[in-house]
Amino acid sequence: MLTISKEQQKFIDEIILGNYFDYLGEESILSSEDFKKRQLEGFHKLDSSEELQYLMEWWNWDDGNEIPNLVLNHPKCDYGTALMVYWMFDPSEYTMYDNEKNVPDFLLEDYKMLKELEHRLVAGEFVLSRIKYNPSLPQHSTPKALENPSIPEKLKKESNGDDFNVS
C-alpha cells in the first residue's frame, strides 16, 4: 500500500491546498497573489508520485487548472493519478460536443485540458504505473459514463499499481 507521511500531508494541505491558517496563524492573511506564489513554490518542492496523488485527491477544482496542469506535466506523475484526474473531469459530460467550436466558452479550458489528457493517456505518455485507480468504482464514475462509447476503452480500465491510502 502506498502512502505519504503526516509531514508531507501537512505541507501539501497548508501550503498548496490553502489550509494555510494552521501554518501562518489566523492573524496572517495572504493576498491571493501571495498565496498563489506560495502555492507554486510549494508545488515545486514535491518530488514523489504519492505526493502528486494526494494533492489531486484533495484538489479543489474551483481553484482552477494551473496546479493540475503542473501535476500532469510533472515527470513523476503516475498513470493512475492522470487517470484519476481524467475521471474527475467527468468526461462523459464533454462527449456531447463534436468539436471545440461547439463547446461553451465557460467550459472550453476544461474541455481542452480533458482532450489533451485523454490523448496523452491513450498514447502511453505516463510511464510510471505504481498507483492503482479504478474508474469503475461507484465513487469514481457512473455506469452510464463507463458505457459511453466516446470514452476510450483503455481509460475505463483499472490502472496497474498498488492502492494509495492516507493514514
N, C-alpha and C positions, 0 to 999 in steps of 0.2 A: 504494500500500500504506500502510495506517495503522499507526502505532506510537506508543510513548511513549519518552521519554528514559531513560537509565540512572538519572538522579537521581530521576525520577518513580517508576520501578520500585522503587528502593531505599527511598524514602519509604513507598510502599504496603506493601512487604514487611516493613519494620521496624516501622512504627507501626500499621498496620491489620491486616495478616495475622498479626502476632505473632512475627515473626522479630526480636524486639527485643533479643536479646543482642548482636547486632552494633552496635546503636545505643547501648545503655546500658553495655555492658561486662558480662561474665559475673558480676561480683560484685553487680550490681544486679538484684534480682528484684522485680518488681511484684506486688502483690496482685491478685487477679482484678478487684476493684473499680477499682483504679488503672489497670489495663490497659484495662478497658472504657471508662473515662473518656478515656484517651489515644487509644484506638481511635476513639471517637466524635468527639473533637476533630480527629483526623487526617482522618476521613472528610469533615468539613465544609470541609476545605481543598481537596478535589478539585473541579475545575472543567471537566473535559472528558469527552466521551463515551468517549474512548480510555482514560482512567484508570479509568472505571467498568467498561469491558470487561475490562481487565487484572485488576482486583480480583475480578470474578466468575469469570474463568477460573481463578484461583488460590484461590478461597474454599474453606475447609474447612467443609463443611456440618455437621460436628459442633459448630461454634461457634455454631450457631443461625441464626435467620432475621432478626434485627434489622438487620444491615448489608444483607443482600439486599433487605429491605423498603425501606430508605433508598435503595438504588440504584434500585429500581423506581419510586420516587416522586421521584427527582431530575429536575429539568427538562431535564437533558442526557442522560437515559437513552435510548439508541438502541433502535429496534425490534429490531435484530439482537441486542443484549445481552439484551433482555427475552425474545426467542425462545430464546436460549441457556439462560437461567435456567429457562424453561418445560421445556425438554427435559432439563435437569439433574435435574429432579424425577422424571423417567421417568413421564410422565403415563399411560402405559398401565397402570401398576400401580394407579392410582386409579380406573380406569374400571369396576372390578368393584363399586364402591359406587354404588348408585342415588341415594343422597342422604346428606347429612351425618349423619343419625341412625344410619346403618349403619357409619360409619367408626369404627374402634377409637380410643380416647382418645389413644393414643400417636402416632397419625397425623393427628389432627384439625387441628392447627395447619398442617401441611404441606398437607393437603387444602384447607383454606380459602384458603391463600395461592395454591395452584395454580389453584383455580377462579376466584379474583378476577383473577389474571394472565391466565388464558385469556379471560375476559370482556373485559379491557382490550385484549388483543392483537387479538381479533376485532373489537372496536368501533373500532379505529384510534386509540387514545389515545396511542400512542407516535409522535410526529410526525417525529422525526429518523430517518433511514434511511440512514446513511453506512457502517455496519459490516455486512459480509456474514456471514451464518450459514446453514449448510446442514444441516438436520436429517437429511438422507438419507445423509450420510457415515457410514460404519460406526462411527466412534468416538463419534458423537453419538446414535445410536438404533439400534434393531434393525428389520429388515424387518417383523417382527410388529407392532411399535409403529406403523410407518408405515401398515400395513394396518388398524389398529384404526379401525372406523367411528365410535367415540365421540370421537375426536380430530378437531376441525375441520380440514377440508382445507386451509384457509388456513395453518394452523400447521405443515403438513407440507412447505411450500414454502420454498425458499431466499429469504432476505431480500435486498433491494437493498443496494448499497453495495460497498465495497472490502474486500479481505482485511485482517485485523488480524494482525500478526505482531510478536513481541517479538524484538528482535535481541540 
